[in-house]
Amino acid sequence: MSDMTVLDVPTFEDVVAAHERIKPHIHLTPVLTSSYLNALTGAELYFKCENFQKAGAFKVRGASNAVFGLSEEKAKKGVATHSSGNHALSLSYAAGRRGIPVTVVMPRTAPEAKKQAVRGYGGEIVECEPSTSSREATFKEVVAETGAEFVHPYNDPRVIAGQATCSLELTGQVDGLDAVIAPIGGGGMVSGTCLTLSTIAPDIEIYAAEPKNADDAYRSFKAGHIIADDAPQTIADGLKVPLKELTWHFVSRHVTDILTATEDQIIDAMKLTWQRMKIVMEPSCAVPLATILKNREVFAGKRVGVIITGGNVDLDTLPWMRA
């Protein structure tokens, strides 16, 4: 998509259409609970487990919606994107299902597990330096060369409509939620959550959770305009990218608050979930629980949907194994 001067904002009708379109290509992921974590937080937590999703992440929803919504003509030239991991492998998965080529620009520092998954799904990787500016410059060259359709990781109405199907399912699986919390980087999942809930359940509060080391969304939210960091350092590798116009549209209008957690708090929450719930999740997905534990008073006594966004972890470099 080109830069949007007039924002192409997806509607709830787009979400319903997306859900129909992508159903054959995704899992209806389960919602898990933990009496231990409920007791620890004083809230009733309902974990929507997108770590069990196809390609191991929620991003397969938006990627599949974009890929399967393409005309035959556009699909022939394939798709391309830039991503540190989960969108890359999700787009590769969806393109593979449709049988079209896919090229992905990835930071050379991206987790090896994610690079292997992209290649496993048939994606071609072009590496760049680990900064937003290098990523975008390298990507321009790729599109000029291939003519492929750009599917932005989050600043794309097709992608946001796809991500919105996650909270659509969640509201059908759990009654009477008071709040939903999801991690925020570029804001695709949070925007989709805003799109769905503001339409069908406007009383549900929407929280975003962010690493303190990459808190540009938090600072943007407080300032009232987008503040972008180029290359923040955090263990939550999926949350390093800044908000863009389309995601800011949703975040600025519908999010109740953005909460942050330190690196140690994120690692502790990730370890706690692995130990208590026996599920593999990546550091980015532990940020919501870390912020709930840090802000118990905000969530105490509430029924809270927690979106676990992915489970693509490099098992050789788990954060608590560091010397």
C-alpha positions in Angstrom: 0.0 0.0 0.0 1.2 3.5 -0.7 1.3 6.2 2.0 -2.3 7.0 2.9 -3.2 10.6 2.7 -6.9 9.8 3.3 -6.9 6.9 5.8 -8.4 3.7 4.4 -10.0 2.7 7.7 -11.4 -0.9 7.9 -15.0 -1.4 9.1 -16.6 -4.1 11.2 -18.1 -5.4 7.9 -14.5 -6.0 6.8 -13.9 -8.0 10.0 -16.9 -10.3 9.4 -15.8 -10.8 5.7 -12.2 -11.4 6.8 -13.4 -14.1 9.3 -15.2 -16.0 6.5 -12.3 -15.6 4.1 -9.6 -16.9 6.5 -11.6 -19.6 8.3 -10.2 -22.4 6.1 -6.6 -21.3 6.8 -6.5 -20.6 10.5 -7.3 -22.4 13.9 -10.0 -21.3 16.2 -7.6 -21.0 19.1 -8.5 -22.0 22.6 -9.0 -19.8 25.7 -7.1 -21.1 28.8 -7.3 -20.1 32.4 -5.0 -20.5 35.5 -6.4 -20.5 39.0 -2.9 -19.8 40.2 -2.5 -16.6 38.1 -6.1 -15.6 39.0 -5.1 -15.8 42.7 -1.9 -14.0 42.1 -3.5 -11.1 40.2 -6.9 -10.9 41.9 -8.5 -10.9 38.5 -10.1 -13.6 36.3 -7.8 -14.0 33.4 -8.8 -15.6 30.1 -5.8 -16.3 27.9 -6.6 -16.3 24.1 -3.8 -18.6 22.9 -2.7 -17.4 19.5 0.6 -19.2 20.2 -1.4 -22.3 19.0 -2.3 -20.5 15.8 -1.1 -21.6 12.3 2.5 -20.4 11.9 2.6 -19.9 15.7 1.2 -16.4 15.8 -2.0 -14.2 15.4 -0.4 -12.5 12.4 -1.5 -15.3 10.2 -5.0 -13.9 10.4 -4.1 -10.5 8.9 -1.7 -12.1 6.4 -4.3 -14.6 5.2 -6.9 -11.9 4.8 -4.5 -9.8 2.6 -3.3 -12.8 0.5 -6.7 -14.4 -0.1 -8.3 -11.1 -0.8 -6.0 -10.4 -3.8 -7.2 -10.5 -7.3 -5.7 -13.2 -9.6 -3.8 -10.5 -11.5 -2.2 -9.1 -8.4 -1.5 -12.4 -6.8 0.7 -13.5 -9.8 3.3 -11.0 -8.9 3.4 -12.3 -5.3 3.6 -10.4 -2.0 6.4 -8.8 -0.1 6.8 -7.3 3.4 9.4 -6.3 6.0 9.1 -7.9 9.5 11.3 -9.0 12.4 9.5 -12.4 12.4 5.9 -13.3 13.0 4.4 -11.3 10.1 7.2 -12.6 7.9 6.4 -16.2 8.5 2.7 -15.7 8.6 2.7 -14.0 5.1 5.0 -16.8 3.9 2.5 -19.4 5.2 -0.5 -17.6 3.6 1.3 -17.1 0.3 2.4 -20.8 0.3 -1.3 -21.8 0.8 -2.2 -19.7 -2.2 0.8 -20.8 -4.2 2.3 -17.4 -4.9 5.8 -16.0 -4.3 6.8 -14.1 -1.2 9.8 -11.9 -0.4 10.6 -10.7 3.2 13.0 -8.1 4.4 14.2 -9.1 7.9 16.7 -7.6 10.3 19.9 -9.7 10.3 19.4 -9.9 14.1 16.0 -11.5 13.9 15.7 -14.8 15.8 17.0 -17.7 13.8 13.9 -19.8 14.6 11.8 -17.2 12.7 14.1 -17.1 9.7 14.0 -20.9 9.5 10.2 -20.8 9.6 10.0 -18.2 6.8 12.3 -20.4 4.6 10.3 -23.5 5.6 7.1 -21.9 4.2 8.9 -21.0 1.0 9.7 -17.3 1.7 12.8 -15.6 0.3 14.6 -13.5 2.9 16.5 -10.3 2.1 18.4 -9.1 5.2 18.8 -5.5 6.5 20.3 -3.7 9.5 18.2 -3.8 12.7 16.6 -0.4 12.4 13.3 0.9 10.9 15.1 3.2 8.5 17.3 0.4 7.1 14.3 -2.0 6.9 12.2 0.5 4.9 15.1 1.5 2.5 15.9 -2.2 1.7 12.3 -3.0 1.2 11.8 -0.2 -1.4 14.5 -1.9 -3.5 12.7 -5.3 -3.3 9.4 -3.9 -4.4 11.0 -1.9 -7.3 12.6 -5.2 -8.5 9.6 -7.6 -8.1 6.5 -5.5 -8.4 5.1 -7.5 -5.6 2.0 -6.4 -3.5 3.2 -4.8 -0.3 1.4 -6.2 2.8 2.5 -4.0 5.7 2.9 -5.8 9.0 0.2 -3.6 10.6 -0.5 -0.3 8.8 -2.8 -2.0 6.3 -6.6 -2.1 6.6 -6.7 -5.8 5.3 -4.2 -6.8 8.0 -6.1 -5.0 10.8 -9.4 -6.5 9.7 -7.8 -9.9 9.9 -6.3 -9.3 13.4 -9.7 -8.1 14.5 -11.1 -11.6 14.1 -9.1 -12.7 17.2 -11.2 -10.6 19.6 -14.3 -11.4 17.6 -13.7 -15.1 18.6 -12.7 -14.2 22.1 -16.1 -12.4 22.8 -17.8 -15.5 21.6 -15.8 -17.8 23.8 -16.0 -15.8 27.1 -19.0 -13.9 28.3 -19.0 -10.7 30.3 -15.4 -9.5 29.8 -14.6 -6.2 31.6 -11.3 -5.7 29.8 -9.0 -7.0 27.1 -5.2 -6.5 27.1 -2.8 -7.2 24.2 0.9 -6.4 23.5 1.6 -3.3 21.4 4.4 -2.6 18.9 3.1 -1.3 15.6 -0.4 -1.8 17.0 -2.0 -4.2 14.5 -3.5 -6.5 17.1 -4.6 -3.6 19.4 -6.2 -1.8 16.4 -8.1 -4.9 15.4 -9.2 -5.3 19.1 -10.4 -1.7 19.1 -12.2 -2.2 15.8 -14.2 -5.2 17.0 -14.9 -4.2 20.6 -15.8 -0.6 19.9 -18.5 -2.0 17.5 -19.9 -5.1 19.4 -18.9 -4.5 23.0 -18.1 -0.8 23.6 -18.2 -1.2 27.4 -15.1 -3.5 27.4 -11.9 -1.5 28.3 -9.0 -2.0 26.0 -5.5 -1.9 27.4 -2.2 -2.1 25.5 1.0 -3.5 27.1 4.5 -2.4 26.0 8.1 -2.9 27.1 9.5 0.1 29.0 12.6 -0.2 26.8 10.5 0.4 23.7 7.7 2.6 25.0 7.1 4.8 22.0 3.4 3.9 21.9 3.0 4.8 25.6 4.8 8.1 25.0 2.7 8.7 21.9 -0.5 8.0 23.8 0.4 10.5 26.5 1.6 13.2 24.1 -1.4 12.8 21.7 0.7 12.3 18.6 3.0 9.6 17.1 6.5 9.4 18.6 8.7 6.9 16.8 11.9 5.3 18.0 14.2 3.9 15.3 15.9 1.0 17.0 14.9 0.3 20.6 16.5 -2.6 22.5 14.2 -5.0 24.2 13.9 -8.8 24.7 10.4 -8.4 23.2 11.6 -8.5 19.6 8.1 -8.3 18.2 7.3 -5.0 19.8 10.2 -2.8 18.5 8.3 -1.1 15.7 6.5 2.3 16.0 2.8 3.1 15.5 1.7 4.4 12.0 -1.2 6.5 10.9 -3.8 3.7 10.6 -3.0 2.1 13.9 -2.8 5.5 15.7 -6.3 6.2 14.4 -7.6 3.2 16.5 -5.2 3.5 19.5 -5.8 7.2 20.0 -9.6 6.8 19.9 -10.4 3.6 21.7 -7.5 2.5 24.0 -8.2 3.0 27.8 -4.5 3.1 28.7 -1.0 1.8 27.8 0.9 0.1 30.5 4.6 -0.8 30.5 6.9 -3.4 32.0 10.6 -3.7 32.5 12.8 -6.4 30.9 13.0 -8.3 34.2 9.2 -8.2 34.7 8.7 -9.4 31.1 11.1 -12.4 31.6 9.5 -13.2 35.0 6.0 -13.2 33.5 7.1 -15.4 30.6 8.7 -17.9 32.9 5.7 -17.9 35.2 3.4 -18.7 32.2 5.6 -21.5 31.0 5.8 -23.0 34.5 2.1 -22.6 35.5 0.2 -23.0 32.2 2.7 -25.3 30.4 2.5 -23.2 27.3 5.3 -22.0 25.1 5.1 -18.2 24.4 7.6 -15.6 23.3 8.8 -12.6 25.3 6.5 -10.2 23.5 3.5 -12.1 24.7 4.5 -12.0 28.3 4.2 -8.2 28.4 0.4 -8.1 29.1 0.8 -10.4 32.2 3.8 -8.5 33.3 1.8 -5.3 33.3 -1.2 -6.9 35.0 1.1 -8.1 37.8 2.6 -4.6 38.1 -0.8 -2.9 38.1 -3.0 -5.3 40.1 -5.3 -2.5 41.3 -6.3 -1.7 37.7 -7.5 -5.3 37.0 -8.5 -6.7 40.4 -12.0 -8.1 40.4 -12.3 -7.9 36.6 -12.8 -10.5 33.9 -9.9 -9.9 31.6 -9.1 -11.3 28.2 -5.4 -11.6 27.7 -4.2 -12.1 24.1 -1.1 -14.3 23.9 0.1 -13.3 20.5 2.6 -16.0 19.5 4.9 -18.8 20.4 7.8 -18.6 18.0 10.7 -18.9 20.5 14.3 -19.7 19.9 14.6 -22.5 22.4 18.4 -22.2 22.4 18.4 -18.7 23.7 15.7 -18.6 26.4 16.0 -15.3 28.4 16.3 -17.0 31.8 19.2 -19.2 30.6 21.5 -16.2 30.2 24.6 -16.2 32.3 
